[in-house]
Amino acid sequence: MEKLIIATRASQLALWQAYHVKARIEERFPEVTVELEEITSRGDKILDKPLALIGGKGHFTKELEDEMLAGNAHLAVHSLKDVPTFIPEGLELVAITERQDQSDVFLSHRYATLEELPEGAVVGTTSLRRRMQLLQRRPDLKVRDLRGNVNTRLRKLAEGQYDAIILAYIGLARLDLLKDIPHVQRLEWMIPPMGQAALGIEIVADNDRVREIAMSLDDSDTHLCTEIERDFVAAIGAGCSAPVAVNARIVEAGIDLRAMLGYPDGSKVMAEELLIPLSDAKGAGKRLAEDMIAGGALELLREAEKRAFKEERPERL
């Protein structure tokens, strides 16, 4: 009997994801017993500051990676959107599960749609990417940071701390939380972040048996699309304090690739959309990044980082 240890964050959604992977592995490999090692990440502990100010989404993955490097776990299950494009030496992101619904959703107890929000309404979101796209469309709204796990965020909405909040659809659906929210609107126009609605399986690089097990979960179409997205983010050099959206999806004519970056208040953005033949998919993310850099993307990102949460941190001397 083989034993496989999965490192996972201890949040409700992360545990759902880890148990989902555990069940799929045990179904495919009945000779393998899978155990979970639950870890509370720094990103889950610090809830009084915007995520961008504590080092970004890498704080959701670092402790899990440390456990693998220490020999205490064989693989880790991540929300792919939380996985930095740099993977530590000795580890490898090998498998990407089939992507589900990537939508961001508007949630409210008082207003049926985003369009019905009155001027000055307060909208909660942690994401600089969402903030940028929301304020580009509705500059009259007030956007406030929203931290905590999914249930905490929904409680704050129900208590009236926000007129509406924006979250990823997939997490709410996986935890069966949508039924308790009076008004839900998919924001189809909002470009997701890299990797949204897919799970990334990271392993210790020199373990061929774990690689074999992990690769049984890989979805080739999702892997291709998310690789394009991750290549774009890596090439553009976007940090967590800069709003960046990128999404690749397979359509009948090839790959539809959309990207947007700009100021957190949406006042200045750069956006591109390309239809790429499947034969040209390899390297498409990097090529798009290079085109946008030639158009001034790096200067835009530098200014965006200066503006991000400026009111919540002191100026550097």
Order of alpha helices (4+ residues) and beta strands (2+ residues): beta-alpha-beta-alpha-alpha-beta-beta-beta-beta-alpha-beta-alpha-beta-alpha-beta-beta-alpha-alpha-beta-beta-beta-alpha-alpha
